[in-house]
C-alpha cells in the first residue's frame, strides 16, 4: 500500500494503488463531471419513477430521493463542504465496472446514511447476477491523525483510491454517519493485484458515527482503517476474499461487537499493522485500538485468524475464535517493528478468549521472548458478540 505525502490539495487524476505492498501504482485518468442524467427505463429491482446516474465531482449537497433509482456509473466524489444524504430503506446500485465505480467522501465532506434495522440502506451491484468485485465500494477521508506524517502535523497523505487527501490533526473530525448500512459485492479489481475495499476509512475522526455496518461478499478487505480515531461498532463482515478487518498508519479508535465469517476464499480475519511499512512511522507511535466482543468463524481450512505486525499495539477483550489452525500470529523484529515489545509492556494483549477447534493459540515471530500467558489471559472465558440479536433484520448471509 503506497501513500505519498500530499500537501497542496487534491490531484486531478484518479490514482488506484494496489493490494500488494510492493506493486507499482496504477493510474486511471478521470475526466468525469457531474452526471445526473435521468432515464425512464428504471433499473434492476423495483423501479422508482426514474433512474438517476451518479458520477463525477459534486460541489453541492446530494440528497437522494426515494422516488428514484440511483446507479453509480463512475467515481462519485463529494467535494469539501458537501453532504450526501441517503434516506432509510434506499438501495443504491453501482454498475459492475470494478474500480471505475465507487463513492468517495472527501475531507470536509460528510455522508448521512442512517437506516434502521427494518429499513437498512444498501449499496450493491447493479448486475443481474452480482458477484464480489463488481464495484469499488465506499471511501471516507478525514482530518484525523495518521502516523505517516509528523506527530501534531496538519500535513496529509494521499489515498489508495483517487489520490484523495487524508490526515491532519483533528482527532474529533466528523465525516458523518453510517448506521444500518450494508455494502455488497464491492472491492472491485483492475487486475489480480489492484483492488479496493468494501469500506475504506482514511484518517476518519471520532466525531464520525459508524454503527451497524455489514460488508458482504467483497473481493478485497472488508473494512480498512488508515490511521484515524473513529469508533466502529456492530460490524458484520461476511465472505470477504482478503482480510475482513485491516488497520495501519496509527489507527487508535475502538472496535466493539465485531462478527467475522469466512467463506471459501479469504485471508485473515484481522490483519493489523502499527504503521505503513512502505512509507515510514513519521509520528513515532503505533496503531493501538481497543477491540472488544469479537466472534470469528473460520472455514476450518488450516488458516490463521489474526495477524499482528509492524509494531501494532492494541487490547483485545472477549473473543470467540472457531475453526483455525492458528489463532494469533505475531510478526515483527527488535528494530522498527517491535510488536513483541508491545506484549512485554502490556500494550498488546488478549483477555478472555475461547478457542474452538484451534490448533495453535499463539505463534511468536517477533524476535522477543515471552510466554503465551504474557499475551493471552482468561482462556475459556470469552463469549464473543451476540450477532443473532443485533444483526437481526438487516444483515444477510450469517450462518
Secondary structure, DSSP 8 states (H G I E B T S, - for coil): ----B--SS--SSEEE--SSTTS--EEE---------EESS--SSS--SEEEEEEEEE-S-EE--TTEEEEEEEEEEE-TT-EEEE-TT-EEEE-S-BTTSEEEE-TT-EEEEE--SSS-EEEEE-STT--TTSB--EEEE--S--TTS-TT----EE-TBTT-EE--S-TT---EEEEEEEEES---EEETTEE--SEEEES--TTSEEEEEEEES-SS-SEEEES---EEEEEEEES-SS-SEEEESS---EEEEEEEE--SS---SEEEESS-TTS--TT----EEEEEEEEEE--SSS-EEEEEETT-EEEEEEEEEEEEEEEEEEE--SSS--HHHHHHTTSEEEEEEEEEEEEEEEEEESSS---HHHHEEEET------HHHHTTTT--S--
